[in-house]
């Protein structure tokens, strides 16, 4: 099984997302939403192939969406899944958003 690691930018994305949802809907909803994101990311350790290749942006980049609101950008190796970014609310992903 692969490990799942978060790039510092992805951690910042999650922190900012929590704060945004907390202001809109409260800490319980924000925490529950981030729990769902965390569950999705953790599940990628077993089956990262279910993500979509995005070599058109950056070679080796893959993405997966959650609830049509979150886009998770990641890379996969034999030993690890690295979550690079967690983008919210339809934000378009571009090559400059990806820390490689």
Backbone torsions as a table, in degrees:
resi	resn	phi	psi	omega
1	UNK	NA	141.7	178.5
2	UNK	-81.7	154.9	170.9
3	UNK	-85.6	158.5	175.5
4	UNK	-117.5	122.9	-179.9
5	UNK	-123.8	151.9	178.9
6	UNK	-111.4	125.5	173.3
7	UNK	-65.2	150.6	178.2
8	UNK	-54.0	-35.0	177.3
9	UNK	-65.8	-36.6	177.1
10	UNK	-66.2	-38.8	176.8
11	UNK	-63.0	-41.0	176.4
12	UNK	-63.8	-42.2	177.3
13	UNK	-57.1	-45.5	-179.1
14	UNK	-65.0	-42.5	177.6
15	UNK	-60.2	-46.9	179.8
16	UNK	-65.1	-38.6	178.0
17	UNK	-64.4	-44.2	177.5
18	UNK	-57.7	-49.1	-178.8
19	UNK	-60.7	-40.6	179.7
20	UNK	-63.3	-50.1	-178.4
21	UNK	-67.0	-37.5	178.3
22	UNK	-59.3	-42.9	178.8
23	UNK	-65.9	-35.3	-177.5
24	UNK	-80.4	-41.2	-167.4
25	UNK	-132.9	-4.4	178.5
26	UNK	102.7	164.2	-175.0
27	UNK	-68.7	-31.4	179.9
28	UNK	-64.9	-46.5	178.7
29	UNK	-65.3	-41.1	179.7
30	UNK	-62.2	-45.1	179.3
31	UNK	-63.6	-42.3	179.6
32	UNK	-64.4	-38.6	179.7
33	UNK	-66.8	-44.8	178.1
34	UNK	-66.3	-30.8	174.0
35	UNK	-61.4	-41.8	178.8
36	UNK	-65.0	-39.3	176.7
37	UNK	-63.5	-44.3	-180.0
38	UNK	-61.8	-41.2	177.9
39	UNK	-62.6	-42.4	177.7
40	UNK	-60.6	-48.7	-178.6
41	UNK	-62.2	-42.7	179.2
42	UNK	-63.3	-36.1	-179.4
43	UNK	-67.1	-19.1	-179.8
44	UNK	-71.2	-16.7	176.7
45	UNK	-60.4	-34.7	-177.8
46	UNK	-89.9	-32.5	-173.8
47	UNK	-144.3	66.6	-178.8
48	UNK	-71.7	-14.3	-179.0
49	UNK	-67.9	-13.0	179.5
50	UNK	-78.2	-3.1	176.9
51	UNK	-83.3	165.3	-177.0
52	UNK	-97.7	126.0	175.8
53	UNK	-64.1	137.8	177.5
54	UNK	-129.0	48.7	177.9
55	UNK	-62.0	-17.7	177.1
56	UNK	-64.7	-25.6	177.9
57	UNK	-93.7	-54.9	-178.5
58	UNK	-147.8	129.8	178.0
59	UNK	-56.7	131.2	179.2
60	UNK	88.3	-6.6	179.8
61	UNK	-76.2	141.0	175.9
62	UNK	-133.6	156.1	177.9
63	UNK	-137.8	158.6	172.5
64	UNK	-148.9	142.6	-179.2
65	UNK	-102.6	152.5	174.5
66	UNK	-127.0	121.6	173.7
67	UNK	52.2	31.0	177.6
68	UNK	59.1	11.8	-177.0
69	UNK	-120.0	-24.7	-175.1
70	UNK	-123.4	135.5	174.1
71	UNK	-116.5	122.2	179.0
72	UNK	-102.7	124.1	177.3
73	UNK	-104.9	135.9	-172.7
74	UNK	-152.7	167.4	168.4
75	UNK	-124.8	156.8	-177.6
76	UNK	-130.2	132.3	171.3
77	UNK	-124.0	-176.9	178.8
78	UNK	-64.8	-23.9	-174.3
79	UNK	-115.6	-15.8	-173.0
80	UNK	-149.8	151.8	166.3
81	UNK	-110.6	123.4	179.7
82	UNK	-110.6	116.2	177.1
83	UNK	-80.3	115.1	-176.0
84	UNK	-89.5	-43.0	-178.5
85	UNK	-147.0	154.6	172.9
86	UNK	-131.3	102.2	-173.1
87	UNK	-103.6	137.8	-171.7
88	UNK	-113.7	148.6	168.3
89	UNK	60.8	50.2	170.9
90	UNK	75.5	12.8	178.2
91	UNK	-63.9	129.8	179.7
92	UNK	-72.3	141.7	177.7
93	UNK	-93.1	130.7	175.2
94	UNK	-128.5	166.0	-176.6
95	UNK	-58.3	-34.9	-179.1
96	UNK	-71.7	-13.3	176.7
97	UNK	-80.6	-11.8	-170.9
98	UNK	-103.7	117.7	-179.7
99	UNK	-83.7	96.8	177.6
100	UNK	-122.1	NA	NA
